[in-house]
Every structure is written in structure tokens, then in C-alpha cells.
Amino acid sequence: MNKISRSIIFILLITSFAFQGCINDKSRKNHKWTFKVCDSLYTEIFSTFGQGAWGGDRDGQWLTDSTSFRIFLGAFDEVNGKIFIECKKDSVFVTQFPDDLDVNKKLKSPVTKAYQIEDLKKMDNLYDF
């Protein structure tokens, strides 16, 4: 391989890594799916980075009731990661599982957060960007 080819490959790699560092995991530009979670709660999944031939997409997941609140639950790799949502009476339990994303490197085992539905509805942040 000649010196010019190595330089070009090096520049392309650096540019690629710099671009991936600028990913906005809270982006809601590319809607993929909406699923009903409970009686009045939905989860929305958005593609925040499409890797194309490089691998799976990076997705961001939101919890909403579509009328008063929307909260960001986290980002995950669509192939190796997931966020599981479970409703029990007046509470929502959100479990994020480890994957290979840089933003999830601290996750060594599943982490669960609990939310009270009443508190979520008081947020009134549906249109905050």
C-alpha cells in the first residue's frame, strides 16, 4: 500500500469517528415505530444513527402518553440492546440492558428505573425540544 492510500484511509477513519461522536441520541427526526405499552402509554423509537453497511442502527426510545409528557428512556443498539417497559398499577418500570454503544459502556448489568404515572403526567413537556 502506498503512502497516499494510507493517508486517505487514516483521514476517512478519523472523520468517521468524529462523525459518530456527534450523534444526538435524543433526536426525533427518523421515527421508526410506536408501540402501546399500557392502557394510555406508548413507546416511540427513533433511529438516531443509521450505520448502513457498517452494522445495526442506533435507536433512541421515548415514553409518552401523547397528550402531556414525553421522556427520553435511553439509546441502544438495535441488534444487541433493548429497553424493556413494564406497567404495574400506577407505576412504570423501565429496564435498559447493556449493549456495545459508547453511551452504555457503564452498563454492566440491566438497570431498572421506576416512574409514577401521576408524576409523569404532571411534567407537561410534550412539546419541549
Secondary structure as GFF3:
##gff-version 3
##sequence-region A 1 129
A	DSSP	alpha_helix	3	20	.	.	.	ID=ss1
A	DSSP	beta_strand	30	36	.	.	.	ID=ss2
A	DSSP	beta_strand	42	49	.	.	.	ID=ss3
A	DSSP	three_ten_helix	52	54	.	.	.	ID=ss4
A	DSSP	beta_strand	58	64	.	.	.	ID=ss5
A	DSSP	beta_strand	70	77	.	.	.	ID=ss6
A	DSSP	beta_strand	83	88	.	.	.	ID=ss7
A	DSSP	beta_strand	91	96	.	.	.	ID=ss8
A	DSSP	three_ten_helix	102	104	.	.	.	ID=ss9
A	DSSP	beta_strand	111	116	.	.	.	ID=ss10
A	DSSP	alpha_helix	117	122	.	.	.	ID=ss11
###
